[in-house]
């Protein structure tokens, strides 16, 4: 194929590439997904608040209603839509089931053994009783950097409950203090997945994202803590038992409590193991070994020839038709590089292609034997895939299609091998299982329980944990069905063509993430889609401040509007022993305050400390 035929090939590839549509189609906003989401919101709120229906039933019924409406709208089989609800419920339960069960055991055992009391006594000696909530907030703030928010909340709730037993007041403040610290770093500070993916999408250095994320998070957390105290005075809530047998053991005397190091072990084990795994993975990811170097292309002339002669619907056509490339890049890939600088520019363009989420096409790669790396990558959650993993998958995909043109990827560096060795130990399910075993043995030893009595206590914990698993999984299924309405595409159309700069650009990034959060419930998904939209809106015209502020604006927006389609809402409510109405009046406005606080700090810092050229 001659070079002059490339425009036709590119146009054909663009037409077949998901997400690439003509301007007229993009301008026709489809409001149907927003209507379906509105129906879902009315259904779940009406059943829980209006009819006082059990949260699990309300969520699963609402998920089915939304799913069937999606089937009617897009002419899908109703049986398949019901299967989608079941699949989403199972996926959500699989993600949180073991963790919540182990957390329920840890919480009950730490309370009954006096371990939580011992830790609280030590903390009060340091902070004083009046400042105990500050200690909880700081703990959540730090622990949520390497550990997911839900795990942090599970680990610290026993301390809040034990603290209430000592003070007999401020229970809601303690819960909100933990939520304040955990939520703000979960959305602003890598290496948690959301901020990590936002930084990668917007081209922000991870170190810069961590530093600025912490600077933005600290004042927001202070505001959140003050708001927690305000809500607690307006809406004081007494601690309620999570299970029938929670208070059956008599309180222990101070000299009967376990030692501080033994008491802290169930908290320290998962934090240290998960943190070590996160650190090892972050260091391995930083190497980005899948990134092509000049010497990784064996024969530039032959590769250019393959691209020039590419027929539509072939691997080479997928490369040159990638939506990550512009016309200059395509011309570059169709020209044999003449010197080292030209070769570097050539592989830079290829490296952009390796980040294309739509590079693989089943018809184009039909007949190409796919490696296990590619198969595993294609079966993973594409939305949440880290850039380093996508680049690896796509590079191996090109190696499979063009084995003579690319050197084999050497993925297993010493850092990666270390991360792999820690993958079992740093798995949250395994780490919490070890912590639960330690907590159980501590309870058995301190209370001198028989194995049968210990089993009874564990069963009581699991009964309360089972209810939380059901509700959280139903909430996940409901959120997944809202996502199936294609509301994200509707929101993308709504903001398409937005032309913003300066402070307006930051407000737009915050608003997009906030709308996405309210619509589908996941902060991580809101951050990923929101940052991708902002990257497209900004293009090559960079603002007069560092792009890290766009990233923190998107991260702050992803906290706004947390309600019943957010798993975090149910974790806060059910692990804290609160009703849905109480959570809507505490958790939801708290996250809104944190969101606005993060946006305010972002706007202020972008003007005072723009970091241009950094």
C-alpha positions as CSV (number, residue, x, y, z in Angstrom):
1,X,0.0,0.0,0.0
2,X,1.3,3.4,-0.9
3,X,1.9,6.1,1.8
4,X,-0.8,8.2,0.1
5,X,-3.5,5.6,0.9
6,X,-2.9,5.9,4.6
7,X,-5.6,8.6,5.2
8,X,-8.3,6.3,3.9
9,X,-7.0,3.5,6.1
10,X,-7.0,5.8,9.1
11,X,-10.5,7.0,8.5
12,X,-11.7,3.4,8.2
13,X,-9.9,2.5,11.5
14,X,-11.3,5.5,13.3
15,X,-14.8,4.6,12.2
16,X,-14.4,1.1,13.7
17,X,-12.7,2.3,16.9
18,X,-14.9,2.4,20.0
19,X,-15.4,6.0,21.2
20,X,-14.5,7.6,17.9
21,X,-17.7,9.2,16.5
22,X,-18.5,12.1,14.1
23,X,-19.0,15.6,15.5
24,X,-22.7,15.6,14.8
25,X,-23.3,12.4,16.7
26,X,-21.3,13.7,19.6
27,X,-23.3,16.9,19.8
28,X,-26.6,15.1,20.2
29,X,-26.8,14.6,23.9
30,X,-28.8,11.5,25.0
31,X,-30.6,12.2,28.3
32,X,-32.1,8.7,28.6
33,X,-29.2,7.4,30.8
34,X,-29.7,10.3,33.2
35,X,-33.4,9.5,33.4
36,X,-32.7,5.8,34.2
37,X,-30.3,6.9,36.9
38,X,-33.0,9.2,38.3
39,X,-35.4,6.3,38.4
40,X,-32.9,4.2,40.3
41,X,-32.3,7.0,42.8
42,X,-36.0,7.4,43.4
43,X,-36.5,3.6,43.7
44,X,-33.8,3.0,46.3
45,X,-34.6,6.1,48.4
46,X,-38.3,5.5,48.3
47,X,-38.0,1.9,49.4
48,X,-35.5,2.5,52.2
49,X,-36.7,5.8,53.6
50,X,-40.3,5.8,52.5
51,X,-41.3,2.1,52.8
52,X,-38.7,1.4,55.6
53,X,-37.6,-1.7,53.6
54,X,-34.5,-3.6,54.5
55,X,-31.5,-2.1,52.7
56,X,-30.5,-5.3,51.0
57,X,-33.9,-5.9,49.5
58,X,-34.3,-2.2,48.5
59,X,-30.9,-2.2,46.7
60,X,-31.3,-5.5,44.9
61,X,-34.8,-4.7,43.8
62,X,-33.7,-1.3,42.6
63,X,-30.7,-2.9,40.7
64,X,-33.2,-5.3,39.0
65,X,-35.5,-2.4,38.0
66,X,-32.7,-0.4,36.5
67,X,-31.2,-3.5,34.8
68,X,-34.6,-4.3,33.2
69,X,-35.1,-0.7,32.1
70,X,-31.6,-0.8,30.5
71,X,-32.6,-4.0,28.7
72,X,-35.8,-2.3,27.3
73,X,-33.9,0.8,26.3
74,X,-31.1,-1.1,24.4
75,X,-33.3,-4.0,23.3
76,X,-31.4,-6.7,25.3
77,X,-32.7,-10.0,26.6
78,X,-34.4,-9.7,29.9
79,X,-32.9,-13.0,31.2
80,X,-29.5,-11.7,30.4
81,X,-30.2,-8.5,32.2
82,X,-31.1,-10.5,35.4
83,X,-27.9,-12.5,35.0
84,X,-26.0,-9.2,34.9
85,X,-27.4,-8.3,38.3
86,X,-26.4,-11.7,39.7
87,X,-23.0,-11.4,38.2
88,X,-22.4,-7.9,39.5
89,X,-23.6,-9.0,43.0
90,X,-21.2,-11.9,42.9
91,X,-18.3,-9.7,41.8
92,X,-19.0,-7.2,44.6
93,X,-19.3,-10.0,47.2
94,X,-16.1,-11.6,45.9
95,X,-14.3,-8.3,46.3
96,X,-15.4,-7.6,49.9
97,X,-16.8,-10.8,51.3
98,X,-13.6,-12.3,52.9
99,X,-12.3,-8.8,54.0
100,X,-15.6,-7.9,55.8
101,X,-15.9,-11.3,57.4
102,X,-12.3,-11.1,58.7
103,X,-12.8,-7.5,59.8
104,X,-15.9,-8.5,61.7
105,X,-13.9,-11.2,63.6
106,X,-11.0,-8.8,64.3
107,X,-13.3,-6.1,65.6
108,X,-15.2,-8.4,68.0
109,X,-12.1,-10.1,69.2
110,X,-10.2,-6.9,69.8
111,X,-13.2,-5.5,71.8
112,X,-13.8,-8.6,73.8
113,X,-10.1,-9.3,74.5
114,X,-9.5,-5.7,75.7
115,X,-7.0,-5.1,72.9
116,X,-8.9,-2.1,71.6
117,X,-9.2,-0.8,75.1
118,X,-5.4,-1.1,75.6
119,X,-4.7,0.8,72.4
120,X,-7.2,3.5,73.3
121,X,-5.7,3.9,76.7
122,X,-2.2,4.4,75.2
123,X,-3.6,6.8,72.6
124,X,-5.4,8.9,75.2
125,X,-2.1,9.2,77.2
126,X,-0.5,10.8,74.1
127,X,-3.4,13.0,72.8
128,X,-5.6,13.4,75.8
129,X,-9.2,12.4,75.9
130,X,-10.5,15.7,74.3
131,X,-8.2,15.2,71.3
132,X,-8.8,11.5,70.8
133,X,-10.6,12.2,67.5
134,X,-7.5,13.9,66.2
135,X,-5.5,10.7,66.7
136,X,-8.2,8.7,64.9
137,X,-8.2,11.1,62.0
138,X,-4.4,11.1,61.7
139,X,-4.3,7.3,61.8
140,X,-6.9,7.1,59.0
141,X,-5.0,9.8,57.0
142,X,-1.7,7.8,57.2
143,X,-3.0,4.3,56.8
144,X,-5.2,5.1,53.8
145,X,-2.1,6.0,51.7
146,X,-1.0,2.3,51.3
147,X,-4.2,0.6,52.3
148,X,-7.8,0.9,50.8
149,X,-10.2,3.0,52.8
150,X,-12.5,0.1,53.6
151,X,-9.7,-1.8,55.2
152,X,-8.6,1.2,57.2
153,X,-12.2,1.7,58.5
154,X,-12.5,-1.9,59.4
155,X,-9.3,-1.8,61.4
156,X,-10.0,1.5,63.3
157,X,-13.7,1.1,64.1
158,X,-12.9,-1.2,67.1
159,X,-10.9,1.7,68.5
160,X,-13.8,4.1,68.0
161,X,-16.1,1.7,69.8
162,X,-13.7,1.1,72.7
163,X,-13.1,4.9,73.0
164,X,-16.9,5.4,73.3
165,X,-17.0,2.8,76.1
166,X,-14.4,4.9,78.0
167,X,-15.9,8.3,77.3
168,X,-19.6,7.5,76.8
169,X,-19.8,10.4,74.2
170,X,-18.8,11.6,70.8
171,X,-19.3,8.2,69.0
172,X,-20.3,9.8,65.7
173,X,-17.3,12.2,65.9
174,X,-15.0,9.2,66.2
175,X,-16.5,7.4,63.2
176,X,-16.4,10.6,61.1
177,X,-12.8,11.3,62.2
178,X,-11.7,7.9,60.8
179,X,-13.7,8.6,57.6
180,X,-12.2,12.0,57.3
181,X,-8.6,10.8,57.3
182,X,-9.2,7.7,55.3
183,X,-11.3,9.3,52.5
184,X,-9.2,12.3,51.8
185,X,-5.9,10.5,51.1
186,X,-7.8,7.7,49.3
187,X,-8.7,10.1,46.5
188,X,-5.6,12.4,46.5
189,X,-2.5,10.6,47.4
190,X,-0.9,7.7,45.4
191,X,-0.2,4.8,45.4
192,X,-3.9,4.1,46.0
193,X,-5.3,3.2,42.5
194,X,-7.5,6.3,41.9
195,X,-4.9,9.0,42.3
196,X,-2.3,6.8,40.6
197,X,-4.4,6.4,37.4
198,X,-5.4,10.1,37.4
199,X,-1.7,11.1,37.6
200,X,-0.8,8.7,34.7
201,X,-3.7,9.9,32.6
202,X,-2.8,13.6,33.0
203,X,0.9,13.1,32.8
204,X,1.7,14.1,36.3
205,X,4.8,12.7,38.1
206,X,3.8,10.4,40.9
207,X,6.1,12.1,43.4
208,X,4.6,15.5,42.5
209,X,1.1,14.0,42.9
210,X,2.0,12.6,46.3
211,X,3.5,15.9,47.6
212,X,0.7,18.2,46.3
213,X,-2.0,15.6,47.2
214,X,-0.8,15.6,50.8
215,X,-0.7,19.4,50.9
216,X,-4.2,19.7,49.6
217,X,-5.4,16.9,51.9
218,X,-4.2,18.2,55.2
219,X,-6.3,21.4,55.4
220,X,-9.3,19.5,54.0
221,X,-8.9,16.9,56.8
222,X,-8.8,19.6,59.4
223,X,-12.0,21.1,58.0
224,X,-13.5,17.7,57.9
225,X,-12.6,17.1,61.6
226,X,-14.2,20.4,62.6
227,X,-17.3,19.5,60.7
228,X,-17.4,16.1,62.4
229,X,-17.4,17.8,65.8
230,X,-20.2,20.1,64.6
231,X,-22.4,17.2,63.4
232,X,-21.7,15.3,66.6
233,X,-23.1,18.1,68.7
234,X,-26.2,18.5,66.5
235,X,-26.8,14.8,66.1
236,X,-25.4,12.8,69.1
237,X,-25.6,9.1,68.5
238,X,-25.1,6.4,71.1
239,X,-23.1,3.3,70.1
240,X,-25.3,0.3,69.2
241,X,-24.3,-3.3,69.4
242,X,-23.4,-4.8,66.0
243,X,-24.2,-8.3,67.1
244,X,-26.4,-9.9,69.8
245,X,-23.5,-11.2,71.9
246,X,-21.3,-8.2,71.6
247,X,-21.5,-7.1,75.3
248,X,-21.7,-10.6,76.8
249,X,-18.1,-10.5,78.3
250,X,-17.5,-8.5,81.4
251,X,-15.0,-5.6,81.2
252,X,-11.4,-6.4,82.1
253,X,-9.4,-4.6,84.7
254,X,-6.3,-2.6,83.5
255,X,-3.9,-5.3,84.7
256,X,-5.8,-8.0,82.8
257,X,-5.6,-6.3,79.4
258,X,-3.2,-7.7,76.8
259,X,0.1,-5.9,76.2
260,X,0.2,-3.0,73.9
261,X,2.3,-4.7,71.2
262,X,0.0,-7.8,71.2
263,X,-3.1,-5.6,71.1
264,X,-1.7,-3.6,68.2
265,X,-0.7,-6.7,66.2
266,X,-4.1,-7.3,64.4
267,X,-3.9,-3.7,63.1
268,X,-0.1,-3.8,62.4
269,X,-0.1,-7.1,60.4
270,X,-2.4,-6.0,57.5
271,X,-1.0,-2.5,57.4
272,X,2.6,-3.7,57.2
273,X,2.0,-6.5,54.8
274,X,-0.3,-4.5,52.5
275,X,2.0,-1.5,52.7
276,X,5.1,-3.6,51.9
277,X,3.4,-5.1,48.9
278,X,2.2,-1.7,47.7
279,X,5.7,-0.2,48.1
280,X,7.3,-3.1,46.2
281,X,4.8,-3.0,43.4
282,X,5.1,0.8,43.1
283,X,8.9,0.5,42.8
284,X,8.6,-2.2,40.2
285,X,6.0,-0.2,38.3
286,X,8.2,2.9,38.3
287,X,10.7,0.9,36.2
288,X,8.1,0.7,33.4
289,X,10.1,-2.1,31.8
290,X,7.4,-2.6,29.1
291,X,8.3,0.8,27.6
292,X,10.0,0.3,24.3
293,X,13.6,1.5,23.8
294,X,15.3,2.2,20.5
295,X,17.1,-1.1,20.6
296,X,13.8,-3.1,21.2
297,X,12.8,-2.7,17.5
298,X,14.8,-5.2,15.5
299,X,14.3,-3.8,12.0
300,X,12.8,-0.4,11.5
301,X,12.7,-0.7,7.7
302,X,10.7,-3.9,7.9
303,X,8.3,-2.5,10.5
304,X,7.7,0.6,8.4
305,X,7.0,-1.6,5.4
306,X,4.4,-3.6,7.4
307,X,2.7,-0.4,8.5
308,X,2.7,1.0,4.9
309,X,1.3,-2.2,3.5
310,X,-1.3,-2.7,6.3
311,X,-4.7,-3.8,5.2
312,X,-7.8,-2.7,7.2
313,X,-8.6,-5.0,10.1
314,X,-5.0,-6.2,10.6
315,X,-2.7,-5.8,13.6
316,X,-0.6,-3.2,11.7
317,X,-3.7,-1.2,10.9
318,X,-4.8,-1.2,14.5
319,X,-1.4,0.3,15.4
320,X,-1.5,3.1,12.8
321,X,-5.2,3.7,13.4
322,X,-4.8,4.1,17.1
323,X,-6.7,6.9,18.7
324,X,-3.6,7.8,20.7
325,X,-1.9,9.0,17.5
326,X,-2.3,12.2,15.5
327,X,-1.6,12.7,11.8
328,X,2.0,13.6,12.4
329,X,2.5,10.5,14.5
330,X,1.0,8.3,11.8
331,X,3.3,9.9,9.2
332,X,6.2,9.3,11.5
333,X,5.4,5.6,11.8
334,X,5.2,5.3,8.0
335,X,8.7,6.7,7.5
336,X,12.0,4.9,8.1
337,X,13.9,6.8,10.8
338,X,17.3,8.1,9.5
339,X,19.2,8.6,12.7
340,X,19.1,8.0,16.5
341,X,16.9,11.0,17.2
342,X,14.4,9.9,14.6
343,X,14.4,6.3,16.0
344,X,13.7,7.7,19.5
345,X,10.8,9.7,18.2
346,X,9.5,6.6,16.4
347,X,9.5,4.5,19.6
348,X,7.9,7.4,21.5
349,X,5.0,7.2,19.2
350,X,4.8,3.4,19.6
351,X,4.9,3.8,23.3
352,X,1.8,6.0,23.1
353,X,0.1,3.3,21.1
354,X,1.0,0.8,23.9
355,X,-1.3,2.8,26.2
356,X,-4.3,2.5,23.9
357,X,-7.1,0.6,25.7
358,X,-8.7,-0.3,22.4
359,X,-5.6,-1.6,20.6
360,X,-6.8,-5.2,20.7
361,X,-9.6,-6.2,18.3
362,X,-10.7,-9.8,18.1
363,X,-11.1,-9.8,14.3
364,X,-7.8,-8.0,13.7
365,X,-5.8,-10.4,15.8
366,X,-7.7,-13.5,14.7
367,X,-5.2,-16.3,14.1
368,X,-2.5,-14.6,16.2
369,X,-1.5,-17.0,19.1
370,X,-2.0,-14.8,22.2
371,X,0.4,-15.1,25.2
372,X,-1.0,-15.7,28.7
373,X,0.0,-12.1,29.6
374,X,-2.4,-10.8,26.9
375,X,-5.2,-13.3,27.8
376,X,-5.0,-12.4,31.5
377,X,-4.9,-8.7,30.7
378,X,-7.9,-8.8,28.4
379,X,-9.9,-10.6,31.0
380,X,-9.1,-8.0,33.7
381,X,-11.1,-4.9,34.5
382,X,-10.0,-2.6,31.7
383,X,-11.2,0.6,33.3
384,X,-9.1,0.1,36.4
385,X,-6.0,-1.2,34.7
386,X,-2.8,0.6,35.5
387,X,-0.9,2.2,32.6
388,X,2.2,0.1,33.3
389,X,0.1,-3.1,33.1
390,X,-1.7,-1.9,29.9
391,X,1.7,-1.1,28.3
392,X,2.9,-4.5,29.2
393,X,-0.2,-6.2,27.8
394,X,-0.1,-4.3,24.5
395,X,3.6,-4.7,24.0
396,X,3.3,-8.5,24.4
397,X,0.3,-8.3,22.0
398,X,2.6,-6.7,19.4
399,X,5.3,-9.2,20.1
400,X,2.7,-12.0,19.4
401,X,1.7,-10.3,16.2
402,X,5.2,-9.3,15.0
403,X,7.6,-11.7,16.6
404,X,10.4,-10.8,14.2
405,X,10.1,-7.0,14.8
406,X,10.3,-6.6,18.6
407,X,12.6,-7.9,21.2
408,X,11.0,-10.1,23.9
409,X,10.1,-8.2,26.9
410,X,12.2,-8.8,30.0
411,X,9.6,-8.2,32.7
412,X,10.9,-10.0,35.7
413,X,13.4,-7.5,37.1
414,X,14.6,-8.0,40.8
415,X,12.0,-5.4,41.9
416,X,9.2,-7.2,40.1
417,X,10.3,-10.5,41.5
418,X,10.2,-9.0,45.0
419,X,6.7,-7.7,44.3
420,X,5.6,-11.1,43.1
421,X,7.0,-12.8,46.2
422,X,4.9,-10.4,48.4
423,X,1.7,-10.7,46.3
424,X,0.2,-13.4,48.6
425,X,1.3,-11.8,51.8
426,X,0.1,-8.3,50.7
427,X,-3.2,-9.6,49.5
428,X,-5.8,-7.9,51.7
429,X,-7.8,-11.1,52.1
430,X,-4.8,-13.1,53.3
431,X,-3.4,-10.3,55.5
432,X,-6.7,-9.8,57.3
433,X,-7.0,-13.6,57.7
434,X,-3.7,-13.6,59.6
435,X,-4.8,-10.6,61.6
436,X,-8.0,-12.4,62.5
437,X,-6.2,-15.5,63.7
438,X,-4.0,-13.3,65.9
439,X,-7.0,-11.5,67.3
440,X,-8.8,-14.9,68.0
441,X,-5.8,-16.4,69.8
442,X,-5.5,-13.2,71.9
443,X,-9.1,-13.4,72.9
444,X,-8.8,-17.1,73.7
445,X,-5.8,-16.5,75.8
446,X,-6.9,-13.4,77.7
447,X,-10.4,-14.8,78.4
448,X,-9.2,-18.4,78.9
449,X,-11.9,-19.6,76.5
450,X,-12.4,-23.1,75.2
451,X,-12.2,-23.7,71.5
452,X,-16.0,-24.2,71.5
453,X,-16.6,-20.9,73.3
454,X,-14.2,-19.1,70.9
455,X,-16.1,-20.6,68.0
456,X,-19.4,-19.3,69.3
457,X,-17.9,-15.8,69.5
458,X,-16.5,-16.0,66.0
459,X,-19.9,-17.2,64.7
460,X,-21.6,-14.2,66.3
461,X,-19.2,-11.9,64.5
462,X,-19.7,-13.6,61.2
463,X,-23.5,-13.3,61.5
464,X,-23.2,-9.6,61.8
465,X,-20.6,-9.5,59.0
466,X,-22.8,-11.6,56.7
467,X,-25.5,-8.9,56.8
468,X,-22.9,-6.2,55.9
469,X,-21.6,-8.4,53.0
470,X,-25.1,-8.8,51.6
471,X,-25.9,-5.1,51.8
472,X,-22.5,-4.0,50.4
473,X,-22.7,-6.5,47.5
474,X,-26.2,-5.4,46.7
475,X,-25.0,-1.8,46.7
476,X,-22.2,-2.8,44.3
477,X,-24.8,-4.5,42.0
478,X,-27.0,-1.4,42.1
479,X,-24.0,0.8,41.2
480,X,-23.0,-1.6,38.4
481,X,-26.5,-1.4,36.9
482,X,-26.4,2.4,37.0
483,X,-23.1,2.2,35.1
484,X,-24.8,-0.1,32.5
485,X,-27.2,2.8,31.7
486,X,-24.2,4.3,29.9
487,X,-24.5,7.3,32.1
488,X,-20.8,7.9,31.8
489,X,-21.1,8.4,28.0
490,X,-24.1,10.7,28.6
491,X,-22.0,12.8,31.0
492,X,-19.1,12.8,28.5
493,X,-21.4,14.1,25.8
494,X,-22.8,16.7,28.2
495,X,-19.4,18.2,28.8
496,X,-18.1,17.5,25.2
497,X,-16.8,20.6,23.5
498,X,-16.3,22.5,26.8
499,X,-13.7,25.2,26.3
500,X,-12.2,26.2,29.6
501,X,-9.0,27.7,31.0
502,X,-7.5,28.9,34.2
503,X,-9.7,28.5,37.3
504,X,-12.7,27.5,35.1
505,X,-10.7,24.4,34.0
506,X,-10.3,23.3,37.6
507,X,-14.0,23.8,38.4
508,X,-14.9,21.8,35.3
509,X,-12.7,18.9,36.3
510,X,-14.2,18.9,39.8
511,X,-17.7,19.1,38.4
512,X,-17.2,16.2,35.9
513,X,-15.9,13.9,38.7
514,X,-18.7,15.0,41.0
515,X,-21.4,14.2,38.5
516,X,-19.8,10.9,37.7
517,X,-19.6,10.0,41.4
518,X,-23.3,10.8,42.1
519,X,-24.3,8.9,39.0
520,X,-22.5,5.6,39.5
521,X,-21.1,5.6,43.1
522,X,-17.4,4.7,42.6
523,X,-14.8,7.4,43.4
524,X,-12.1,5.4,41.5
525,X,-14.2,5.2,38.3
526,X,-15.2,8.9,38.7
527,X,-11.5,9.8,38.9
528,X,-10.5,7.5,35.9
529,X,-13.2,8.7,33.5
530,X,-13.0,12.3,34.8
531,X,-9.3,12.6,34.2
532,X,-9.6,11.0,30.8
533,X,-12.2,13.6,29.8
534,X,-10.1,16.5,31.2
535,X,-7.1,15.2,29.3
536,X,-9.1,15.3,26.1
537,X,-10.5,18.8,26.9
538,X,-7.1,20.2,27.7
539,X,-5.3,18.6,24.7
540,X,-1.9,20.1,24.0
541,X,-2.7,23.5,25.4
542,X,-1.5,23.3,29.0
543,X,-2.9,25.7,31.6
544,X,-0.8,28.4,33.4
545,X,-0.3,26.1,36.4
546,X,0.9,22.6,36.9
547,X,-1.3,19.7,35.7
548,X,-1.2,18.3,39.2
549,X,-3.8,20.8,40.2
550,X,-6.2,19.4,37.6
551,X,-5.5,16.0,39.1
552,X,-6.3,17.1,42.6
553,X,-9.5,18.9,41.4
554,X,-10.7,15.7,39.8
555,X,-9.8,13.7,43.0
556,X,-11.6,16.2,45.2
557,X,-14.7,16.0,42.9
558,X,-14.8,12.2,43.2
559,X,-15.8,12.6,46.9
560,X,-18.9,14.7,46.3
561,X,-22.4,13.1,46.5
562,X,-21.7,9.8,48.2
563,X,-24.9,8.0,48.9
564,X,-26.5,4.5,48.7
565,X,-24.8,3.4,45.4
566,X,-21.4,3.8,47.1
567,X,-20.0,0.8,48.9
568,X,-18.2,3.2,51.3
569,X,-21.6,4.5,52.4
570,X,-22.7,1.1,53.5
571,X,-19.4,0.2,55.2
572,X,-19.6,3.4,57.2
573,X,-23.3,2.8,58.1
574,X,-23.2,-0.9,58.9
575,X,-19.7,-1.2,60.5
576,X,-20.5,1.9,62.6
577,X,-24.0,0.7,63.5
578,X,-25.8,3.7,62.0
579,X,-29.1,3.8,60.2
580,X,-29.3,4.9,56.5
581,X,-30.9,8.2,57.5
582,X,-28.1,8.9,60.0
583,X,-25.5,8.1,57.4
584,X,-27.1,10.4,54.8
585,X,-26.9,13.2,57.4
586,X,-23.3,12.5,58.5
587,X,-21.3,10.6,55.9
588,X,-22.7,12.3,52.8
589,X,-22.3,15.9,53.9
590,X,-18.8,15.1,55.4
591,X,-17.6,13.9,52.1
592,X,-19.1,16.9,50.4
593,X,-17.2,19.2,52.9
594,X,-14.0,17.3,52.1
595,X,-14.7,17.6,48.4
596,X,-15.2,21.4,48.6
597,X,-12.2,21.7,50.9
598,X,-10.0,19.9,48.4
599,X,-11.3,22.1,45.6
600,X,-10.7,25.3,47.5
601,X,-7.1,24.3,48.4
602,X,-6.5,23.3,44.8
603,X,-7.8,26.7,43.5
604,X,-5.8,28.6,46.1
605,X,-2.5,26.7,45.4
606,X,-2.9,27.0,41.6
607,X,-2.8,30.8,42.0
608,X,-0.3,31.2,44.8
609,X,2.0,28.3,43.8
610,X,1.4,27.5,40.2
611,X,4.6,25.3,39.9
612,X,5.0,26.2,36.2
613,X,8.1,24.6,34.7
614,X,8.3,22.0,37.6
